[in-house]
């Protein structure tokens, strides 16, 4: 079994903007039961339910920009 500690590049809980514009709240991390891959557990703030995405995909870049960027007080408004 691999380390129970989350990797250093795991997103902390908080709000993130998807590169397509949606806003999501990271709730926690989980491990896949078969592969033990890390998954980001997050909620669509527009009411789209609860989602899980592999950490590697969460941290990907798309067209040179992060797939998900953390929101701060200055970036939380559309």
MARVEXKE-32284 format. One record per residue: x, z, y of N, C-alpha, C in turn. Coordinates in Angstrom, 2 decimals. Example, Ala and Ser with C-alpha at 12.3 -4.5 7.8 and 13.67 -1.06 7.14 Angstrom:
<rs>
     n_u     n_w     n_v    ca_u    ca_w    ca_v     c_u     c_w     c_v
   13.19    7.80   -5.69   12.30    7.80   -4.50   13.20    7.80   -3.30
   12.85    7.08   -2.25   13.67    7.14   -1.06   12.90    7.87    0.03
</rs>
This chain:
<rs>
     n_u     n_w     n_v    ca_u    ca_w    ca_v     c_u     c_w     c_v
    0.85    0.00   -1.18    0.00    0.00    0.00    0.89    0.00    1.24
    0.50   -0.78    2.23    1.28   -0.84    3.46    0.94    0.33    4.37
    1.64    0.41    5.48    1.50    1.53    6.40    0.08    1.69    6.92
   -0.42    2.95    6.99   -1.75    3.17    7.55   -1.77    3.11    9.08
   -0.59    3.06    9.68   -0.53    3.00   11.15   -0.83    1.58   11.63
   -1.63    1.46   12.68   -1.90    0.13   13.23   -0.61   -0.49   13.79
   -0.51   -1.80   13.76    0.66   -2.46   14.32    0.74   -2.27   15.83
    1.93   -2.42   16.37    2.15   -2.22   17.80    1.36   -3.21   18.65
    1.05   -4.38   18.12    0.34   -5.39   18.91   -1.19   -5.28   18.77
   -1.68   -4.19   18.18   -3.12   -4.00   18.05   -3.73   -3.67   19.41
   -4.88   -4.27   19.73   -5.49   -3.99   21.03   -6.09   -2.59   21.07
   -5.89   -1.86   22.15   -6.55   -0.56   22.27   -8.04   -0.76   22.56
   -8.86    0.24   22.27  -10.28    0.12   22.62  -10.43   -0.18   24.11
  -11.41   -0.99   24.41  -11.66   -1.37   25.80  -12.38   -2.70   25.86
  -12.51   -3.21   27.08  -13.23   -4.46   27.31  -12.24   -5.62   27.44
  -12.62   -6.77   26.87  -11.77   -7.96   26.86  -12.61   -9.18   27.17
  -12.00  -10.13   27.88  -12.68  -11.40   28.15  -12.12  -12.46   27.21
  -13.03  -13.16   26.53  -12.67  -14.27   25.65  -12.31  -15.47   26.53
  -11.47  -16.34   26.04  -11.05  -17.48   26.84  -12.22  -18.39   27.22
  -13.34  -18.32   26.51  -14.52  -19.10   26.86  -15.43  -18.35   27.84
  -15.07  -17.10   28.20  -15.80  -16.38   29.23  -16.60  -15.17   28.80
  -16.90  -15.03   27.52  -17.67  -13.88   27.06  -16.88  -12.58   27.19
  -17.61  -11.48   27.28  -16.98  -10.16   27.38  -17.29   -9.38   26.11
  -16.26   -8.77   25.56  -16.36   -8.06   24.29  -15.72   -6.69   24.42
  -16.23   -5.73   23.66  -15.68   -4.38   23.65  -15.01   -4.13   22.30
  -13.71   -3.87   22.33  -13.01   -3.48   21.10  -13.39   -2.05   20.78
  -13.86   -1.83   19.56  -14.29   -0.50   19.14  -13.25    0.20   18.29
  -12.61   -0.55   17.39  -11.69    0.07   16.45  -10.94   -1.00   15.68
  -10.08   -0.56   14.78   -9.39   -1.43   13.84   -9.81   -1.02   12.44
   -9.76   -1.96   11.52  -10.08   -1.68   10.12   -9.13   -2.49    9.25
   -9.09   -2.14    7.96   -8.28   -2.89    6.99   -9.20   -3.66    6.07
   -8.83   -4.88    5.76   -9.56   -5.67    4.77   -9.36   -5.02    3.41
  -10.41   -4.87    2.65  -10.34   -4.13    1.38   -9.48   -4.81    0.33
   -9.37   -6.12    0.35   -8.60   -6.83   -0.67   -7.18   -7.17   -0.21
   -7.05   -7.64    1.03   -5.75   -8.12    1.51   -4.98   -7.07    2.30
   -5.68   -6.03    2.75   -5.13   -4.99    3.62   -4.73   -5.53    4.99
   -5.17   -6.73    5.34   -4.92   -7.26    6.68   -5.66   -6.40    7.70
   -5.08   -6.29    8.89   -5.73   -5.56    9.97   -6.80   -6.44   10.60
   -7.95   -5.83   10.89   -9.08   -6.50   11.53   -9.43   -5.76   12.81
   -9.75   -6.51   13.85  -10.23   -5.93   15.10  -11.75   -5.90   15.02
  -12.33   -4.74   15.23  -13.79   -4.57   15.21  -14.25   -4.53   16.66
  -15.14   -5.46   17.01  -15.55   -5.55   18.41  -17.01   -5.94   18.52
  -17.57   -5.65   19.71  -18.99   -5.88   19.98  -19.13   -6.87   21.14
  -20.04   -7.80   20.98  -20.37   -8.75   22.03  -21.24   -8.02   23.06
  -20.78   -7.92   24.29  -21.54   -7.18   25.30  -22.80   -7.91   25.73
  -22.95   -9.17   25.36  -24.16   -9.91   25.69  -25.24   -9.72   24.62
  -25.00   -8.83   23.67  -26.00   -8.52   22.66  -25.87   -9.31   21.37
  -24.70   -9.89   21.14  -24.51  -10.73   19.97  -24.08  -10.03   18.71
  -24.09   -8.73   18.69  -23.78   -8.01   17.46  -22.35   -7.55   17.34
  -22.03   -7.09   16.15  -20.73   -6.53   15.82  -19.93   -7.56   15.04
  -18.63   -7.68   15.36  -17.78   -8.70   14.76  -16.47   -8.09   14.27
  -15.83   -8.79   13.35  -14.49   -8.43   12.87  -13.65   -9.70   12.89
  -12.44   -9.60   13.43  -11.55  -10.75   13.51  -10.17  -10.30   13.08
   -9.47  -11.10   12.27   -8.10  -10.74   11.91   -7.24  -10.55   13.16
   -6.39   -9.54   13.12   -5.55   -9.21   14.27   -4.73  -10.41   14.74
   -4.18  -11.17   13.81   -3.39  -12.34   14.20   -4.20  -13.34   15.00
   -5.45  -13.54   14.63   -6.32  -14.45   15.38   -6.67  -13.85   16.74
   -6.90  -12.55   16.78   -7.22  -11.88   18.04   -6.10  -12.12   19.06
   -4.87  -12.02   18.60   -3.70  -12.13   19.48   -3.25  -13.57   19.73
   -3.93  -14.56   19.14   -3.55  -15.96   19.34   -3.69  -16.38   20.80
   -3.00  -17.46   21.11   -3.21  -18.12   22.40   -3.95  -19.42   22.13
   -4.78  -19.82   23.10   -5.55  -21.05   23.02   -5.30  -21.82   24.31
   -4.79  -23.02   24.18   -4.47  -23.85   25.35   -3.58  -23.09   26.33
   -2.64  -22.32   25.81   -1.68  -21.62   26.65   -2.16  -20.30   27.23
   -3.39  -19.91   26.92   -3.94  -18.64   27.44   -4.29  -17.75   26.26
   -4.28  -16.42   26.46   -4.66  -15.53   25.37   -6.12  -15.76   24.97
   -6.39  -15.68   23.67   -7.77  -15.80   23.19   -8.63  -14.70   23.81
   -8.10  -13.48   23.87   -8.77  -12.34   24.48   -7.81  -11.69   25.47
   -8.27  -11.46   26.69   -7.45  -10.81   27.72   -8.12   -9.51   28.12
   -7.34   -8.42   28.21   -7.95   -7.14   28.61   -8.51   -7.22   30.02
   -9.64   -6.58   30.22  -10.24   -6.50   31.55   -9.76   -5.24   32.23
   -9.46   -5.36   33.49   -9.11   -4.22   34.32  -10.16   -4.11   35.41
  -10.07   -3.10   36.23  -11.03   -2.93   37.31  -11.08   -4.17   38.20
   -9.93   -4.82   38.41   -9.89   -5.98   39.30  -10.34   -7.27   38.61
  -10.40   -7.29   37.26  -10.80   -8.51   36.56  -12.13   -8.37   35.83
  -12.83   -7.27   36.00  -14.04   -7.04   35.22  -15.25   -7.81   35.75
  -15.18   -8.32   36.96  -16.30   -9.10   37.50  -16.11  -10.57   37.16
  -17.21  -11.26   36.80  -17.11  -12.69   36.48  -16.71  -13.53   37.67
</rs>
